[in-house]
């Protein structure tokens, strides 16, 4: 089959790396932190309903609304902390410049 050698070379390189396979916990934590900031933004500065926020975030992060809801529930303390510190849009822009705030 044409291209099979290239494909097999790529797969064998990945297999040789060893270590733990699967999701990277550091990347998941970073994603969740970003999601919490995005949720805070939609609540505080855009006054969206919970359902609308979940729909928007599902499109942005390619995750089901149910999973987003669980992540929000698991990180409610971080959301409260952002609210207490009165995090500004400017701070969010500086921290997550890839989003339109």
MMTF fields as JSON, N, C-alpha, C and O atoms, coordinates in Angstrom:
{
  "mmtfVersion": "1.0.0",
  "mmtfProducer": "UNKNOWN",
  "numBonds": 403,
  "numAtoms": 404,
  "numGroups": 101,
  "numChains": 1,
  "numModels": 1,
  "chainsPerModel": [1],
  "groupsPerChain": [101],
  "chainIdList": ["A"],
  "bondAtomList": [4, 2, 8, 6, 12, 10, 16, 14, 20, 18, 24, 22, 28, 26, 32, 30, 36, 34, 40, 38, 44, 42, 48, 46, 52, 50, 56, 54, 60, 58, 64, 62, 68, 66, 72, 70, 76, 74, 80, 78, 84, 82, 88, 86, 92, 90, 96, 94, 100, 98, 104, 102, 108, 106, 112, 110, 116, 114, 120, 118, 124, 122, 128, 126, 132, 130, 136, 134, 140, 138, 144, 142, 148, 146, 152, 150, 156, 154, 160, 158, 164, 162, 168, 166, 172, 170, 176, 174, 180, 178, 184, 182, 188, 186, 192, 190, 196, 194, 200, 198, 204, 202, 208, 206, 212, 210, 216, 214, 220, 218, 224, 222, 228, 226, 232, 230, 236, 234, 240, 238, 244, 242, 248, 246, 252, 250, 256, 254, 260, 258, 264, 262, 268, 266, 272, 270, 276, 274, 280, 278, 284, 282, 288, 286, 292, 290, 296, 294, 300, 298, 304, 302, 308, 306, 312, 310, 316, 314, 320, 318, 324, 322, 328, 326, 332, 330, 336, 334, 340, 338, 344, 342, 348, 346, 352, 350, 356, 354, 360, 358, 364, 362, 368, 366, 372, 370, 376, 374, 380, 378, 384, 382, 388, 386, 392, 390, 396, 394, 400, 398],
  "bondOrderList": [1, 1, 1, 1, 1, 1, 1, 1, 1, 1, 1, 1, 1, 1, 1, 1, 1, 1, 1, 1, 1, 1, 1, 1, 1, 1, 1, 1, 1, 1, 1, 1, 1, 1, 1, 1, 1, 1, 1, 1, 1, 1, 1, 1, 1, 1, 1, 1, 1, 1, 1, 1, 1, 1, 1, 1, 1, 1, 1, 1, 1, 1, 1, 1, 1, 1, 1, 1, 1, 1, 1, 1, 1, 1, 1, 1, 1, 1, 1, 1, 1, 1, 1, 1, 1, 1, 1, 1, 1, 1, 1, 1, 1, 1, 1, 1, 1, 1, 1, 1],
  "groupList": [{"groupName": "UNK", "atomNameList": ["N", "CA", "C", "O"], "elementList": ["N", "C", "C", "O"], "formalChargeList": [0, 0, 0, 0], "bondAtomList": [1, 0, 2, 1, 3, 2], "bondOrderList": [1, 1, 2], "singleLetterCode": "X", "chemCompType": "L-PEPTIDE LINKING"}],
  "groupTypeList": [0, 0, 0, 0, 0, 0, 0, 0, 0, 0, 0, 0, 0, 0, 0, 0, 0, 0, 0, 0, 0, 0, 0, 0, 0, 0, 0, 0, 0, 0, 0, 0, 0, 0, 0, 0, 0, 0, 0, 0, 0, 0, 0, 0, 0, 0, 0, 0, 0, 0, 0, 0, 0, 0, 0, 0, 0, 0, 0, 0, 0, 0, 0, 0, 0, 0, 0, 0, 0, 0, 0, 0, 0, 0, 0, 0, 0, 0, 0, 0, 0, 0, 0, 0, 0, 0, 0, 0, 0, 0, 0, 0, 0, 0, 0, 0, 0, 0, 0, 0, 0],
  "groupIdList": [1, 2, 3, 4, 5, 6, 7, 8, 9, 10, 11, 12, 13, 14, 15, 16, 17, 18, 19, 20, 21, 22, 23, 24, 25, 26, 27, 28, 29, 30, 31, 32, 33, 34, 35, 36, 37, 38, 39, 40, 41, 42, 43, 44, 45, 46, 47, 48, 49, 50, 51, 52, 53, 54, 55, 56, 57, 58, 59, 60, 61, 62, 63, 64, 65, 66, 67, 68, 69, 70, 71, 72, 73, 74, 75, 76, 77, 78, 79, 80, 81, 82, 83, 84, 85, 86, 87, 88, 89, 90, 91, 92, 93, 94, 95, 96, 97, 98, 99, 100, 101],
  "secStructList": [7, 6, 6, 2, 2, 2, 2, 2, 2, 2, 2, 2, 2, 2, 2, 2, 6, 7, 1, 7, 7, 1, 7, 7, 2, 2, 2, 2, 2, 2, 2, 2, 2, 2, 2, 2, 2, 2, 2, 2, 2, 2, 2, 2, 6, 1, 7, 7, 7, 2, 2, 2, 2, 2, 2, 2, 2, 2, 2, 2, 2, 6, 7, 7, 2, 2, 2, 2, 2, 2, 2, 2, 2, 2, 6, 2, 2, 2, 2, 2, 2, 2, 2, 2, 2, 6, 7, 7, 2, 2, 2, 2, 2, 2, 2, 7, 6, 6, 1, 7, 7],
  "xCoordList": [0.846, 0.0, 0.891, 1.873, 0.551, 1.325, 1.271, 0.193, 2.423, 2.485, 2.56, 2.682, 2.489, 2.476, 3.799, 3.796, 4.92, 6.216, 6.302, 6.776, 5.856, 5.876, 5.001, 5.404, 3.812, 2.903, 3.526, 3.488, 4.101, 4.721, 5.92, 6.142, 6.688, 7.815, 7.338, 7.956, 6.261, 5.708, 5.23, 5.52, 4.5, 3.982, 5.129, 5.086, 6.142, 7.237, 8.016, 8.507, 8.144, 8.809, 8.042, 8.649, 6.716, 5.902, 5.988, 6.018, 6.028, 6.109, 7.429, 7.476, 8.504, 9.831, 10.007, 10.93, 9.137, 9.292, 9.087, 9.685, 8.258, 8.009, 7.211, 6.595, 7.229, 6.508, 5.017, 4.53, 4.323, 2.883, 2.186, 2.55, 1.192, 0.436, -0.945, -1.424, -1.562, -2.9, -2.899, -2.082, -3.806, -3.953, -2.854, -2.39, -2.457, -1.433, -2.129, -2.903, -1.844, -2.522, -2.246, -3.124, -1.035, -0.707, -1.534, -2.011, -1.698, -2.498, -3.973, -4.66, -4.461, -5.853, -6.091, -7.12, -5.151, -5.276, -5.264, -6.031, -4.404, -4.351, -5.648, -6.17, -6.167, -7.439, -8.559, -9.367, -8.61, -9.666, -9.558, -10.573, -8.337, -8.139, -8.647, -9.288, -8.358, -8.834, -10.362, -10.996, -10.943, -12.402, -13.066, -14.11, -12.465, -13.001, -12.947, -13.893, -11.848, -11.732, -12.792, -13.39, -13.022, -14.018, -15.422, -16.238, -15.695, -16.99, -17.206, -18.274, -16.195, -16.268, -16.556, -17.392, -15.879, -16.074, -17.522, -18.141, -18.052, -19.422, -20.435, -21.431, -20.188, -21.107, -21.006, -22.014, -19.794, -19.569, -19.743, -20.372, -19.195, -19.146, -20.15, -20.412, -20.704, -21.662, -23.057, -23.993, -23.209, -24.507, -25.311, -26.497, -24.644, -25.311, -25.928, -25.494, -26.944, -27.548, -26.61, -25.74, -26.788, -25.931, -25.979, -24.944, -27.151, -27.3, -26.586, -25.945, -26.698, -26.028, -24.506, -23.785, -24.031, -22.594, -22.098, -21.064, -22.826, -22.426, -22.397, -21.484, -23.381, -23.409, -22.199, -21.547, -21.907, -20.763, -19.446, -18.593, -19.287, -18.043, -17.863, -16.736, -18.946, -18.855, -18.295, -17.524, -18.681, -18.146, -16.685, -15.892, -16.33, -14.969, -13.957, -12.829, -14.369, -13.433, -13.661, -12.907, -14.678, -14.98, -15.202, -14.694, -15.963, -16.3, -17.807, -18.419, -18.398, -19.842, -20.218, -19.432, -21.411, -21.874, -21.896, -21.666, -22.169, -22.192, -20.798, -20.656, -19.786, -18.412, -17.993, -17.318, -18.388, -18.08, -18.736, -18.118, -19.969, -20.687, -19.961, -19.85, -19.471, -18.729, -17.43, -17.065, -16.744, -15.496, -15.768, -15.001, -16.838, -17.22, -17.515, -17.062, -18.273, -18.601, -17.352, -17.246, -16.412, -15.185, -14.282, -13.431, -14.457, -13.587, -14.338, -13.946, -15.384, -16.207, -15.393, -15.642, -14.44, -13.606, -12.774, -12.596, -12.27, -11.48, -12.344, -11.881, -13.585, -14.511, -14.813, -14.839, -15.037, -15.289, -14.074, -14.214, -12.899, -11.675, -11.546, -11.163, -11.862, -11.829, -12.826, -12.55, -13.983, -15.015, -14.553, -14.75, -13.944, -13.453, -12.343, -12.286, -11.466, -10.354, -10.811, -10.052, -12.039, -12.599, -11.675, -11.231, -11.407, -10.537, -11.145, -12.338, -10.319, -10.795, -10.649, -9.964, -11.308, -11.19, -9.748, -9.252, -9.08, -7.688, -6.778, -5.869, -7.034, -6.265, -6.517, -5.588, -7.773, -8.121, -7.474, -6.989, -7.469, -6.841, -5.343, -4.779, -4.713, -3.27, -2.941, -1.932, -3.783, -3.538, -3.868, -3.148, -4.952, -5.438, -5.624, -6.761, -4.553, -4.665, -5.289, -5.674, -5.391, -5.951, -7.472, -8.061, -8.114, -9.558, -9.951, -9.189, -11.119, -11.683, -12.483, -13.52, -12.005, -12.646, -13.442, -14.082],
  "yCoordList": [-1.179, 0.0, 1.242, 1.315, 2.174, 3.393, 4.234, 4.461, 4.691, 5.517, 4.727, 5.308, 3.393, 2.567, 2.673, 2.67, 2.767, 2.865, 4.141, 4.107, 5.242, 6.509, 6.401, 6.824, 5.84, 5.683, 4.791, 5.121, 3.661, 2.744, 3.389, 3.151, 4.193, 4.896, 5.854, 5.946, 6.553, 7.491, 6.732, 7.13, 5.645, 4.85, 4.251, 4.275, 3.72, 3.096, 4.134, 3.815, 5.366, 6.423, 6.73, 6.939, 6.762, 7.048, 5.914, 6.162, 4.668, 3.524, 3.481, 3.011, 3.962, 3.914, 4.904, 4.76, 5.898, 6.94, 6.412, 6.928, 5.401, 4.838, 5.794, 6.736, 5.54, 6.419, 6.153, 5.231, 6.951, 6.814, 7.306, 8.337, 6.567, 6.971, 7.44, 7.095, 8.217, 8.7, 10.2, 10.922, 10.65, 12.083, 12.639, 11.987, 13.834, 14.525, 15.346, 16.256, 15.011, 15.678, 17.17, 17.954, 17.57, 19.004, 19.756, 20.861, 19.159, 19.796, 19.839, 20.817, 18.79, 18.8, 19.886, 20.56, 20.051, 21.092, 22.476, 23.354, 22.665, 23.948, 24.209, 25.324, 23.182, 23.322, 23.68, 24.564, 23.002, 23.268, 24.681, 25.339, 25.143, 26.511, 27.516, 28.508, 27.251, 28.121, 28.095, 29.131, 26.915, 26.797, 27.558, 28.181, 27.505, 28.234, 29.74, 30.461, 30.209, 31.633, 32.018, 33.09, 31.159, 31.443, 31.468, 32.319, 30.534, 30.501, 31.78, 32.389, 32.175, 33.409, 34.597, 35.439, 34.67, 35.765, 35.819, 36.883, 34.691, 34.679, 35.05, 35.713, 34.63, 34.971, 36.438, 37.139, 36.885, 38.228, 39.34, 40.359, 39.154, 40.252, 40.13, 41.113, 38.967, 38.784, 38.416, 38.386, 38.138, 37.828, 36.794, 36.98, 35.721, 34.643, 33.659, 33.549, 32.947, 31.902, 30.701, 30.552, 29.858, 28.697, 27.799, 27.312, 27.581, 26.73, 27.319, 26.595, 28.625, 29.287, 29.212, 29.004, 29.381, 29.277, 27.881, 27.732, 26.866, 25.49, 25.232, 24.573, 25.74, 25.555, 26.224, 25.632, 27.443, 28.168, 27.477, 27.306, 27.086, 26.454, 25.08, 24.675, 24.369, 23.07, 23.246, 22.412, 24.323, 24.608, 25.049, 24.689, 25.817, 26.331, 25.254, 25.244, 24.347, 23.365, 21.942, 21.033, 21.743, 20.428, 19.372, 18.253, 19.752, 18.864, 18.946, 19.978, 17.881, 17.868, 18.836, 19.063, 19.397, 20.293, 19.625, 20.285, 18.336, 17.626, 17.626, 17.858, 17.371, 17.359, 18.76, 18.915, 19.761, 21.144, 21.468, 22.087, 21.056, 21.287, 20.64, 21.244, 19.431, 18.74, 19.464, 19.599, 19.923, 20.651, 21.93, 22.285, 22.611, 23.826, 23.502, 24.211, 22.434, 22.037, 21.662, 21.985, 20.983, 20.573, 21.759, 21.66, 22.868, 24.038, 25.265, 26.395, 25.051, 26.153, 27.089, 28.294, 26.548, 27.384, 28.371, 29.522, 27.925, 28.811, 29.927, 31.056, 29.614, 30.628, 31.664, 32.864, 31.199, 32.114, 33.005, 34.187, 32.43, 33.21, 34.3, 35.427, 33.973, 34.975, 36.089, 37.264, 35.705, 36.7, 37.612, 38.826, 37.033, 37.825, 38.783, 39.921, 38.319, 39.152, 40.147, 41.03, 40.002, 40.848, 40.893, 41.956, 39.71, 39.578, 40.363, 40.251, 41.148, 42.004, 41.318, 40.305, 41.898, 41.404, 41.553, 40.704, 42.602, 42.83, 41.71, 41.271, 41.264, 40.147, 38.877, 38.127, 38.644, 37.463, 37.533, 36.526, 38.721, 38.902, 38.625, 38.016, 39.072, 38.864, 37.392, 36.884, 36.72, 35.326, 34.381, 33.41, 34.657, 33.783, 34.605, 34.847, 35.033, 35.917, 35.255, 35.956, 33.931, 33.263, 33.378, 33.035, 33.853, 34.018, 35.473, 36.394, 35.653, 36.987, 37.261, 36.64, 38.178, 38.516, 39.736, 40.219],
  "zCoordList": [0.0, 0.0, 0.0, 0.739, -0.801, -0.943, 0.339, 0.888, 0.809, 2.014, 3.302, 4.38, 3.205, 4.407, 5.178, 6.409, 4.467, 5.126, 5.966, 7.102, 5.422, 6.163, 7.408, 8.492, 7.254, 8.383, 9.45, 10.635, 9.036, 9.996, 10.693, 11.88, 9.977, 10.587, 11.676, 12.736, 11.423, 12.414, 13.637, 14.765, 13.431, 14.542, 15.352, 16.582, 14.694, 15.431, 16.238, 17.321, 15.742, 16.505, 17.777, 18.827, 17.704, 18.878, 19.881, 21.087, 19.409, 20.307, 21.057, 22.195, 20.442, 21.04, 22.19, 22.99, 22.279, 23.292, 24.701, 25.645, 24.859, 26.18, 27.038, 26.539, 28.34, 29.253, 29.258, 28.604, 29.983, 30.113, 28.857, 28.293, 28.432, 27.254, 27.691, 28.771, 26.848, 27.157, 27.369, 26.799, 28.179, 28.396, 29.281, 30.216, 28.971, 29.737, 30.818, 30.521, 32.07, 33.194, 33.236, 33.596, 32.871, 32.87, 31.83, 32.089, 30.667, 29.616, 29.994, 29.7, 30.638, 31.087, 32.13, 32.108, 33.029, 34.054, 33.418, 33.814, 32.445, 31.739, 30.984, 31.003, 30.321, 29.617, 30.59, 30.308, 31.727, 32.701, 33.27, 33.497, 33.498, 33.979, 32.952, 33.3, 31.71, 30.637, 30.559, 30.364, 30.712, 30.663, 31.805, 31.617, 32.974, 34.123, 33.863, 34.181, 33.288, 32.953, 31.926, 32.019, 30.962, 29.923, 30.518, 30.165, 31.417, 32.092, 32.899, 32.838, 33.648, 34.431, 33.528, 33.854, 32.411, 31.454, 30.964, 30.969, 30.549, 30.042, 31.126, 30.841, 32.356, 33.452, 33.841, 33.939, 34.056, 34.608, 33.572, 33.86, 32.38, 31.42, 30.274, 29.581, 30.07, 28.978, 29.451, 28.651, 30.723, 31.332, 30.535, 30.26, 30.18, 29.439, 30.419, 31.566, 29.954, 30.779, 30.825, 29.967, 31.816, 31.983, 30.75, 30.296, 30.219, 29.037, 27.823, 27.061, 27.647, 26.525, 26.686, 25.71, 27.902, 28.156, 27.807, 27.155, 28.235, 27.936, 26.435, 25.937, 25.717, 24.254, 23.599, 22.739, 24.002, 23.416, 23.743, 22.872, 24.985, 25.393, 24.753, 24.468, 24.528, 23.855, 22.445, 21.97, 21.787, 20.451, 20.513, 19.643, 21.521, 21.643, 22.037, 21.545, 22.93, 23.474, 22.955, 23.301, 22.141, 21.563, 22.644, 22.562, 23.64, 24.754, 24.963, 24.685, 25.443, 25.659, 26.782, 27.702, 26.702, 27.772, 29.147, 30.16, 29.185, 30.471, 31.096, 32.297, 30.298, 30.816, 31.261, 32.279, 30.512, 30.9, 32.235, 33.102, 32.397, 33.646, 34.817, 35.884, 34.635, 35.697, 36.021, 37.188, 35.006, 35.233, 36.018, 36.913, 35.691, 36.412, 37.87, 38.769, 38.108, 39.475, 40.272, 41.455, 39.625, 40.297, 40.627, 41.51, 39.934, 40.106, 40.607, 40.318, 41.334, 41.818, 42.729, 42.754, 43.465, 44.343, 43.517, 43.918, 42.379, 41.51, 40.936, 40.777, 40.63, 40.109, 41.191, 40.919, 42.407, 43.521, 43.783, 44.095, 43.656, 43.847, 42.786, 43.098, 41.545, 40.471, 40.751, 40.509, 41.262, 41.578, 42.717, 42.659, 43.746, 44.874, 44.453, 44.919, 43.575, 43.093, 42.034, 41.635, 41.585, 40.533, 39.316, 38.881, 38.788, 37.617, 36.458, 36.173, 35.803, 34.718, 33.364, 33.226, 32.379, 31.011, 30.541, 29.8, 30.953, 30.556, 31.057, 30.353, 32.264, 32.804, 31.999, 31.698, 31.655, 30.858, 29.479, 28.962, 28.888, 27.577, 27.638, 26.729, 28.703, 28.841, 29.094, 28.605, 29.847, 30.187, 29.044, 28.813, 28.327, 27.256, 25.979, 25.573, 25.345, 24.179, 22.935, 21.999, 22.914, 21.748, 21.668, 20.643, 22.73, 22.715, 22.479, 22.772, 21.959, 21.814, 23.087, 23.32, 23.892, 25.151, 24.947, 25.882]
}
